[in-house]
């Protein structure tokens, strides 16, 4: 299958600075987090903590590419995360905090219920579009069963969707992983752009899934890849 041509050794790149930035094209822009393109390596290494310490800041418009996410209304009680340097954006609940998730480029979690998380990572690829990997049912089944799940977990894939937003294609799917002593449910969105294969996963303990499902679906559906 086409997916096998992609290395599954996920890579992580340092994040750029994250600043809360007012933006004239979004209704809830005080909740936006923007990563400027131009940063030093030291700034990149320290950025995640600086997000919380620096508070509100202002970037000149020339540093920011046009983001489809910021052209839309940010949902109430969500914050926008935009990383133009690495080419993606999404929203997450406004009370979630950023944290280090090994092998991922960005991650946020509920400050109290820490099994509720969203994280994004990417790997290089020579593919140009998510459809180059194959049909959605084949790609998703292979990914969940052979990448996301461990050998002792039971896999249930509940839903798969294909979307096209501003000419870019996305696969979004819902799945459940059950272990002998624990189960979790998640949404994932995958896309290809900029020579990168992007994956966003947002999930929670399965016992809370019914209560949180619609809230977390907003996160999965908000994922966008940006031209860099």
Backbone bond lengths (Angstrom), bond angles and torsions (degrees), N, CA, C in turn:
res aa  C-N    CA-C-N  psi(-1)  N-CA   C-N-CA  omega(-1)  CA-C   N-CA-C  phi
1 X - - - 1.456 - - 1.508 109.65 -
2 X 1.343 117.89 153.67 1.455 121.24 -174.41 1.507 112.27 -60.67
3 X 1.329 117.79 -30.53 1.455 120.72 -177.52 1.507 111.89 -60.81
4 X 1.316 117.98 -29.78 1.452 120.69 -175.98 1.513 112.36 -67.06
5 X 1.325 118.47 -17.21 1.449 120.91 179.59 1.510 111.96 -76.55
6 X 1.332 117.94 -8.70 1.452 121.85 178.93 1.514 109.61 -95.00
7 X 1.320 116.01 134.62 1.457 119.60 174.77 1.508 109.52 -66.34
8 X 1.324 117.06 138.02 1.459 120.85 177.61 1.517 111.50 -100.99
9 X 1.314 117.55 12.68 1.459 121.02 171.99 1.514 107.78 -84.61
10 X 1.327 115.73 92.09 1.453 121.31 -173.56 1.515 109.93 -63.40
11 X 1.337 115.39 144.56 1.451 120.29 179.23 1.516 109.14 -116.98
12 X 1.313 115.47 154.74 1.451 121.06 178.34 1.512 108.84 -124.58
13 X 1.329 117.17 136.67 1.447 121.02 173.40 1.506 108.49 -112.68
14 X 1.353 117.80 149.07 1.458 119.34 -179.76 1.511 110.81 -61.07
15 X 1.320 116.64 142.90 1.446 121.45 177.01 1.517 110.46 -77.17
16 X 1.324 116.21 151.76 1.443 121.46 172.72 1.521 109.36 -80.13
17 X 1.354 116.21 178.00 1.464 119.33 175.89 1.508 109.98 -59.91
18 X 1.326 116.68 144.58 1.447 121.33 173.81 1.515 108.04 -114.93
19 X 1.314 116.55 123.90 1.443 121.16 -179.79 1.509 108.99 -129.70
20 X 1.337 117.60 144.44 1.454 121.17 172.12 1.515 107.36 -78.34
21 X 1.334 116.64 119.25 1.455 119.86 -170.73 1.504 111.55 -125.97
22 X 1.347 119.00 124.34 1.460 119.72 171.30 1.517 109.71 -63.97
23 X 1.313 117.52 140.74 1.471 121.37 -178.70 1.507 108.07 -138.14
24 X 1.340 117.95 128.61 1.464 120.85 -173.48 1.515 114.38 -68.17
25 X 1.330 119.46 -16.57 1.462 120.58 -174.49 1.514 113.54 -99.51
26 X 1.314 118.82 5.80 1.460 120.66 179.56 1.514 109.41 -126.11
27 X 1.330 116.03 142.55 1.447 120.43 -176.48 1.518 112.64 -75.03
28 X 1.334 117.60 -26.75 1.452 121.13 -176.81 1.520 110.73 -119.50
29 X 1.323 116.57 44.70 1.451 119.84 -168.73 1.506 113.77 -71.49
30 X 1.328 118.48 -14.69 1.453 117.82 174.87 1.521 111.39 -64.98
31 X 1.336 116.65 -14.24 1.456 121.15 178.33 1.523 112.50 -99.83
32 X 1.338 117.64 13.37 1.457 120.50 -179.33 1.510 111.09 -88.87
33 X 1.333 115.38 143.18 1.451 121.95 175.43 1.514 106.64 -120.74
34 X 1.324 117.25 118.36 1.455 121.93 -174.26 1.513 109.92 -115.01
35 X 1.323 117.32 138.83 1.459 122.11 174.65 1.513 108.72 -106.26
36 X 1.327 119.99 112.02 1.457 120.18 177.61 1.511 111.76 -69.13
37 X 1.331 116.27 153.56 1.455 120.52 179.63 1.523 111.61 -69.76
38 X 1.332 118.37 -37.90 1.445 121.80 -167.39 1.517 110.73 -95.67
39 X 1.328 116.89 99.17 1.449 121.43 178.26 1.512 108.89 -139.01
40 X 1.334 116.38 157.68 1.449 120.77 174.18 1.515 109.22 -87.32
41 X 1.330 116.92 166.46 1.462 119.58 -179.59 1.517 110.75 -63.77
42 X 1.335 118.64 -36.80 1.456 120.59 178.66 1.516 110.81 -64.24
43 X 1.337 116.76 -39.98 1.457 119.94 178.57 1.517 110.62 -65.12
44 X 1.316 116.01 -38.79 1.468 119.58 179.79 1.518 110.05 -63.57
45 X 1.330 117.38 -42.38 1.456 120.23 -177.15 1.522 112.01 -67.15
46 X 1.343 116.96 -28.84 1.463 120.04 -176.35 1.515 113.40 -99.83
47 X 1.335 117.55 3.42 1.457 120.29 -166.10 1.513 114.20 -64.28
48 X 1.302 118.56 -38.62 1.468 119.57 -171.47 1.526 111.09 -62.80
49 X 1.326 116.07 -40.84 1.450 118.87 177.80 1.515 110.93 -73.55
50 X 1.322 117.81 -32.89 1.448 121.01 -178.60 1.509 111.80 -67.72
51 X 1.323 117.27 -26.67 1.455 120.76 175.98 1.522 110.68 -54.19
52 X 1.303 117.01 -46.22 1.450 121.15 -176.69 1.520 111.52 -78.27
53 X 1.340 118.07 -26.99 1.454 121.46 -174.97 1.522 113.10 -86.54
54 X 1.311 117.26 -33.42 1.448 119.98 -172.28 1.524 112.86 -79.94
55 X 1.335 116.68 -29.41 1.449 118.82 -178.80 1.510 111.54 68.90
56 X 1.337 115.81 -145.09 1.467 120.18 -175.12 1.516 110.72 -74.16
57 X 1.322 115.99 140.88 1.464 122.44 176.80 1.500 109.37 -146.36
58 X 1.341 116.78 173.74 1.460 121.72 -178.82 1.511 109.11 -129.73
59 X 1.329 116.28 130.72 1.460 122.45 174.18 1.516 108.53 -112.06
60 X 1.311 117.47 145.73 1.453 119.70 175.48 1.516 109.51 -70.39
61 X 1.319 116.36 150.85 1.464 120.74 -173.69 1.517 111.77 -61.69
62 X 1.347 117.71 -29.05 1.457 118.30 -176.45 1.524 112.98 -68.20
63 X 1.331 118.41 -16.65 1.454 120.85 177.98 1.508 112.07 -81.26
64 X 1.314 118.35 -15.18 1.455 121.71 -171.73 1.521 111.09 -110.55
65 X 1.331 118.09 123.72 1.461 119.57 173.16 1.513 109.80 -74.04
66 X 1.325 116.10 165.06 1.453 119.06 174.84 1.519 109.27 -66.54
67 X 1.320 116.85 125.96 1.459 121.07 -179.47 1.513 109.68 -113.54
68 X 1.339 118.89 124.80 1.466 120.22 176.57 1.525 111.63 -57.45
69 X 1.341 116.71 -32.10 1.454 120.03 -178.11 1.520 110.98 -65.51
70 X 1.342 116.69 -42.62 1.454 119.91 -177.98 1.521 112.77 -77.95
71 X 1.329 116.67 -11.80 1.455 119.88 175.53 1.525 110.86 -82.08
72 X 1.323 117.22 -9.88 1.452 122.69 -179.63 1.529 109.49 -108.02
73 X 1.307 115.98 166.17 1.452 120.38 174.51 1.521 109.05 -73.78
74 X 1.316 116.35 129.72 1.455 120.39 174.67 1.523 107.17 -76.97
75 X 1.338 118.60 127.13 1.464 119.48 -176.64 1.529 112.07 -57.84
76 X 1.306 115.70 148.51 1.456 121.28 177.55 1.529 109.68 -58.93
77 X 1.319 115.55 138.28 1.466 123.90 179.94 1.530 113.26 71.02
78 X 1.333 116.58 19.39 1.462 121.42 173.07 1.527 108.66 -123.64
79 X 1.325 115.21 157.86 1.456 121.68 172.21 1.520 108.61 -120.50
80 X 1.335 115.99 150.28 1.463 121.00 -179.52 1.517 110.15 -98.83
81 X 1.332 116.00 134.19 1.461 122.68 173.55 1.526 107.43 -112.12
82 X 1.323 117.33 121.69 1.464 122.08 -177.88 1.522 108.83 -127.19
83 X 1.329 116.84 123.97 1.458 122.03 178.79 1.529 109.03 -123.20
84 X 1.347 117.71 86.04 1.468 119.38 -178.61 1.519 112.79 -68.45
85 X 1.326 117.93 -22.03 1.466 120.00 179.22 1.521 111.10 -67.65
86 X 1.332 117.23 -41.97 1.459 121.23 -179.95 1.519 112.84 -100.68
87 X 1.325 117.78 -3.49 1.453 120.52 167.02 1.507 117.24 83.89
88 X 1.341 118.71 43.88 1.465 119.08 175.97 1.521 110.50 -159.25
89 X 1.331 115.55 164.94 1.463 122.02 176.93 1.522 109.35 -153.62
90 X 1.332 115.07 159.54 1.467 121.57 175.64 1.521 108.93 -167.14
91 X 1.325 116.94 171.00 1.459 121.45 172.85 1.518 108.98 -114.06
92 X 1.337 114.99 155.30 1.468 121.32 172.63 1.520 107.80 -144.64
93 X 1.330 118.59 164.19 1.461 120.27 -179.95 1.529 111.77 -53.43
94 X 1.319 116.48 139.29 1.457 120.95 -172.21 1.521 113.54 -67.91
95 X 1.331 118.15 -16.81 1.467 119.53 178.91 1.531 112.02 -96.27
96 X 1.334 118.20 4.72 1.456 120.10 175.58 1.525 109.70 -80.70
97 X 1.323 116.88 153.53 1.455 122.19 -178.51 1.525 110.15 -119.72
98 X 1.340 115.73 153.06 1.458 118.48 -179.75 1.525 110.33 -78.41
99 X 1.329 116.75 154.28 1.457 121.44 178.88 1.526 109.26 -156.15
100 X 1.328 115.83 165.87 1.456 121.52 179.26 1.530 109.81 -83.15
101 X 1.323 116.53 122.64 1.462 122.21 176.51 1.520 106.03 -123.21
102 X 1.305 117.03 111.40 1.465 121.93 -170.75 1.530 111.09 -54.36
103 X 1.341 115.22 132.60 1.447 120.97 177.67 1.515 115.02 82.23
104 X 1.332 117.39 3.91 1.460 121.32 -177.67 1.530 110.38 -117.13
105 X 1.316 115.02 154.03 1.454 120.93 -178.49 1.517 112.30 -84.92
106 X 1.313 117.89 -31.13 1.464 122.09 175.50 1.519 108.89 -152.78
107 X 1.330 115.97 154.51 1.464 120.47 -179.97 1.522 109.88 -160.92
108 X 1.338 115.89 143.73 1.460 122.61 174.90 1.522 108.29 -133.51
109 X 1.339 115.83 153.42 1.457 120.55 178.19 1.521 110.32 -142.82
110 X 1.309 115.68 157.59 1.454 121.69 171.87 1.525 108.06 -62.41
111 X 1.319 116.83 133.29 1.467 118.69 -175.05 1.529 112.64 -70.19
112 X 1.323 117.92 -17.54 1.462 120.85 -179.73 1.526 112.60 -111.23
113 X 1.324 116.82 -41.22 1.465 121.41 -178.72 1.526 107.13 -107.37
114 X 1.315 116.20 87.87 1.453 120.86 -164.41 1.523 114.42 -78.28
115 X 1.320 118.86 -0.65 1.456 120.38 172.53 1.526 111.28 -84.26
116 X 1.334 116.78 -4.48 1.454 122.10 176.25 1.524 107.61 -95.12
117 X 1.331 116.20 108.93 1.459 120.63 -172.34 1.521 111.50 -140.01
118 X 1.334 114.89 160.58 1.450 123.04 166.01 1.519 106.55 -131.70
119 X 1.323 116.83 140.05 1.467 119.58 179.12 1.534 109.26 -148.59
120 X 1.326 114.32 151.37 1.468 121.44 -178.26 1.523 108.87 -129.57
121 X 1.317 116.02 137.75 1.456 121.87 173.47 1.525 108.79 -144.67
122 X 1.320 116.34 167.49 1.456 120.27 179.25 1.516 110.03 -152.39
123 X 1.339 115.06 156.06 1.458 122.43 175.63 1.524 108.30 -131.61
124 X 1.322 117.69 157.18 1.466 119.68 176.62 1.528 111.38 -68.77
125 X 1.306 116.34 149.68 1.459 121.15 175.82 1.524 109.54 -153.31
126 X 1.321 116.18 153.18 1.462 120.07 174.12 1.524 111.02 -94.48
127 X 1.338 117.17 1.80 1.461 120.70 176.93 1.530 109.62 -74.14
128 X 1.316 116.95 153.80 1.457 122.03 -178.25 1.522 113.10 -104.28
129 X 1.329 116.45 -21.68 1.462 120.64 -173.79 1.524 108.30 -153.18
130 X 1.320 116.60 153.37 1.456 120.72 -178.61 1.525 111.62 -61.24
131 X 1.327 117.50 -28.43 1.465 120.23 178.35 1.523 112.03 -67.15
132 X 1.331 117.36 -19.88 1.464 120.27 177.85 1.529 112.04 -66.94
133 X 1.336 117.22 -18.45 1.466 120.99 178.36 1.516 112.05 -78.26
134 X 1.342 116.22 -25.15 1.451 120.32 -178.07 1.515 110.99 132.74
135 X 1.332 118.35 179.76 1.464 121.99 178.93 1.525 110.88 -65.64
136 X 1.322 115.89 152.75 1.455 121.14 -171.59 1.530 112.58 -57.87
137 X 1.337 118.60 -41.89 1.467 119.93 -176.88 1.526 111.50 -65.53
138 X 1.317 116.74 -37.59 1.458 120.59 -179.77 1.530 111.27 -71.32
139 X 1.339 115.94 -44.80 1.466 120.86 -178.66 1.528 111.00 -64.47
140 X 1.320 116.62 -47.61 1.459 120.65 -177.03 1.525 111.34 -65.08
141 X 1.326 117.41 -44.98 1.457 120.67 -179.82 1.523 111.32 -59.07
142 X 1.319 116.46 -45.54 1.455 120.37 179.97 1.522 111.63 -65.27
143 X 1.324 116.60 -41.92 1.457 121.14 -177.77 1.522 112.06 -64.87
144 X 1.328 116.77 -48.21 1.461 119.66 -177.48 1.530 111.33 -68.40
145 X 1.314 117.13 -44.63 1.465 120.34 -175.25 1.524 113.07 -72.28
146 X 1.341 117.21 -34.59 1.458 119.79 -170.85 1.529 114.95 -111.16
147 X 1.331 116.94 -10.10 1.467 119.92 178.97 1.524 111.53 -118.46
148 X 1.332 117.23 -50.94 1.462 120.17 -176.71 1.529 113.02 -77.36
149 X 1.312 117.22 -35.72 1.468 120.94 -174.77 1.525 111.34 -90.97
150 X 1.316 115.33 148.62 1.462 121.43 171.66 1.530 107.99 -93.00
151 X 1.338 118.25 164.43 1.470 120.06 -175.55 1.530 114.78 -58.39
152 X 1.339 117.54 -26.89 1.466 119.25 -176.95 1.521 113.24 -93.43
153 X 1.335 117.77 8.80 1.455 120.50 -178.55 1.527 111.80 -102.71
154 X 1.323 114.52 143.38 1.463 121.83 173.74 1.518 108.22 -91.03
155 X 1.315 116.84 133.12 1.466 122.23 -175.56 1.522 110.49 -106.63
156 X 1.337 116.19 131.16 1.460 122.08 170.69 1.522 107.74 -126.90
157 X 1.329 116.71 121.64 1.462 121.33 176.07 1.517 107.59 -104.40
158 X 1.338 115.88 115.99 1.457 120.08 -171.84 1.522 114.03 -91.92
159 X 1.324 117.36 -32.40 1.458 118.94 -173.21 1.524 109.82 -158.19
160 X 1.341 116.37 147.40 1.462 122.63 175.68 1.520 108.16 -137.45
161 X 1.320 115.91 139.14 1.458 120.58 179.88 1.523 110.03 -137.78
162 X 1.309 116.09 145.22 1.461 122.42 171.23 1.524 108.01 -110.63
163 X 1.337 116.50 137.38 1.458 120.59 178.30 1.525 109.35 -137.01
164 X 1.321 114.63 150.26 1.459 121.16 171.26 1.521 107.31 -123.95
165 X 1.313 116.39 121.77 1.465 121.97 179.81 1.518 107.88 -126.79
166 X 1.319 116.41 118.30 1.466 121.78 178.79 1.527 111.94 53.68
167 X 1.338 115.75 39.89 1.452 120.30 176.21 1.517 115.59 82.71
168 X 1.332 118.20 1.51 1.463 122.00 179.43 1.526 109.51 -112.28
169 X 1.341 116.60 138.65 1.455 122.00 -174.69 1.524 112.19 -99.97
170 X 1.333 114.94 143.57 1.465 121.83 -178.09 1.527 109.63 -135.92
171 X 1.333 116.77 143.72 1.457 122.91 165.99 1.530 107.42 -108.27
172 X 1.336 117.12 126.75 1.463 122.61 175.71 1.516 108.01 -122.86
173 X 1.325 117.04 134.22 1.459 119.78 -175.96 1.524 110.63 -147.39
174 X 1.334 114.38 156.35 1.462 123.15 -179.19 1.525 108.45 -115.25
175 X 1.320 116.65 135.19 1.461 119.30 -178.35 1.535 110.56 -149.45
176 X 1.323 114.41 160.37 1.467 121.98 -179.99 1.521 108.59 -128.64
177 X 1.329 116.25 135.25 1.463 122.56 176.22 1.517 108.39 -116.66
178 X 1.335 116.12 123.66 1.465 120.94 -177.19 1.515 110.24 -116.48
179 X 1.332 115.79 122.66 1.464 123.08 175.25 1.527 108.20 -105.88
180 X 1.328 117.95 170.53 1.473 119.36 179.17 1.519 113.75 -55.47
181 X 1.335 117.98 -34.81 1.467 120.52 -175.90 1.517 114.12 -119.99
182 X 1.326 117.94 5.81 1.462 118.79 -174.28 1.516 109.53 -160.83
183 X 1.322 116.90 147.34 1.462 121.06 173.14 1.520 109.49 -141.59
184 X 1.318 115.47 147.39 1.455 121.35 178.81 1.516 109.32 -138.18
185 X 1.320 115.72 154.65 1.462 121.40 176.16 1.524 108.63 -123.98
186 X 1.306 115.73 150.40 1.465 120.25 -174.89 1.514 111.33 -150.78
187 X 1.334 114.45 158.51 1.448 123.06 162.04 1.523 106.97 -109.17
188 X 1.318 116.59 147.23 1.461 121.62 172.24 1.512 108.68 -134.29
189 X 1.321 115.29 144.58 1.461 121.52 172.32 1.519 107.99 -126.27
190 X 1.330 116.49 131.51 1.457 120.65 179.50 1.530 109.27 -123.86
191 X 1.326 115.63 148.16 1.461 121.30 -179.54 1.520 108.43 -157.02
192 X 1.318 115.90 161.43 1.464 121.74 177.22 1.525 108.90 -126.60
193 X 1.337 115.21 131.32 1.461 122.26 176.45 1.521 107.98 -166.15
194 X 1.311 117.09 157.45 1.472 121.19 173.50 1.526 113.63 58.81
195 X 1.345 117.07 26.85 1.456 119.60 -176.63 1.513 113.21 69.42
196 X 1.340 116.40 23.55 1.469 121.79 -178.07 1.525 110.36 -132.06
197 X 1.314 114.59 146.41 1.459 122.87 175.46 1.515 106.39 -105.99
198 X 1.352 116.67 107.50 1.466 123.34 -174.12 1.524 110.83 -95.92
199 X 1.324 115.24 142.51 1.460 121.15 174.42 1.529 109.93 -134.99
200 X 1.315 116.67 126.35 1.465 123.03 169.13 1.517 108.04 -111.16
201 X 1.328 116.91 131.74 1.466 122.40 175.63 1.527 108.24 -127.30
202 X 1.323 116.99 129.37 1.461 121.85 175.99 1.521 107.37 -129.54
203 X 1.335 117.04 128.94 1.459 118.62 -173.79 1.506 113.51 -155.20
204 X 1.331 114.98 179.63 1.464 122.22 -177.51 1.519 109.29 -160.01
205 X 1.314 115.58 165.52 1.453 122.33 171.81 1.529 108.91 -54.21
206 X 1.319 116.76 137.00 1.457 119.81 -174.48 1.527 113.42 -61.96
207 X 1.326 117.26 -26.60 1.465 120.04 179.84 1.527 111.85 -65.36
208 X 1.318 117.74 -23.27 1.455 121.80 -179.38 1.537 112.31 -103.98
209 X 1.331 116.68 2.37 1.449 119.53 -170.37 1.520 113.10 -63.34
210 X 1.314 118.86 -45.71 1.462 120.57 -178.60 1.523 111.21 -57.60
211 X 1.296 115.74 -38.81 1.462 120.83 -178.37 1.535 111.89 -72.23
212 X 1.343 116.53 -32.01 1.457 120.76 -172.96 1.525 114.14 -103.21
213 X 1.317 117.12 -10.81 1.459 120.36 -168.55 1.527 113.01 -52.98
214 X 1.312 117.96 -51.35 1.461 120.36 -176.25 1.529 111.24 -64.89
215 X 1.313 116.31 -36.95 1.461 121.14 178.71 1.525 111.20 -63.33
216 X 1.315 116.95 -41.98 1.453 120.86 -177.94 1.531 112.24 -79.13
217 X 1.329 116.72 -24.20 1.472 119.30 175.87 1.531 110.43 -64.16
218 X 1.324 116.71 -33.09 1.465 120.38 176.60 1.527 110.16 -59.08
219 X 1.324 116.59 -40.66 1.459 121.44 179.49 1.529 110.32 -63.97
220 X 1.318 116.43 -49.03 1.468 120.78 -178.24 1.535 111.09 -61.48
221 X 1.315 117.25 -41.38 1.456 120.99 -177.80 1.529 112.99 -74.10
222 X 1.340 116.94 -17.92 1.462 120.19 -177.49 1.519 113.35 -82.13
223 X 1.329 118.41 -12.79 1.458 120.68 -173.51 1.532 110.43 -63.05
224 X 1.334 114.72 130.82 1.461 121.78 178.05 1.531 109.31 -132.92
225 X 1.331 116.39 143.26 1.458 120.75 169.68 1.515 108.17 -99.46
226 X 1.333 116.29 140.74 1.458 123.52 -176.14 1.517 109.70 -113.25
227 X 1.293 117.67 150.61 1.458 121.63 176.41 1.518 110.12 -75.67
228 X 1.337 116.28 130.80 1.461 120.67 178.61 1.529 109.53 -128.53
